[in-house]
Amino acid sequence: MHGDLIHVPPSELHALTSPWPFSVWGIDAIGKISPKSSSGHEYILVAVDYFTKWVEAASYARLTAARVAKFIKSHIICRYGVPHKLIFDRGVHFRGEVDTLI
């Protein structure tokens, strides 16, 4: 049994590297999570440092560009300094707003 597949030609994978600790962070949102937490939170915002693999995370009832910007300021910039690069998942539809708010 098989389904119709759209065949995409394979492309070469490139390792994402970071020159030093806490200079490159990947940020992604997880959610909508069901069931909600006891505090009503349905989303988790996760940031991973590409050098050390250190993880910062926070949960939210609603995820907005302002909350993402505040997360970046309080969980990354204030703790580890201004990163050289932030890598967002394509799924984060408010990236432009976050860049403006930071």
C-alpha positions, 0 to 999 in steps of 0.5 A, a space after each residue: 500500500 502506498 500513497 501518491 508522492 510528490 518526488 522532490 529531487 534530493 538536495 545536499 544537507 548543510 550543517 548549521 554551525 556557530 563560531 562560538 557559544 550563544 552566537 546563533 540561536 534557532 527559534 521555533 513555536 510548538 502548539 496548539 497543544 491539547 489539552 491546555 496546561 492548568 494555567 491555560 497555556 497552549 503554546 511553547 516557544 523554544 530557542 536552541 543555541 547551535 553551539 552548546 545545544 542549550 535550550 530556553 523555553 517558555 509557555 504561553 496562552 497566546 503567541 504574539 509577535 510582542 511575546 516572541 520579542 519579549 522572550 528573545 530579549 529576556 531569555 536570550 539577549 539579557 542572559 547571553 548577550 546579543 546573538 549574531 544570528 537568529 534562525 526562525 522556522 518558516 512557520 513563524 508568520 510574524 517574523 517581520 514584526 518580531 524583527 521590528 519589535 526587537 
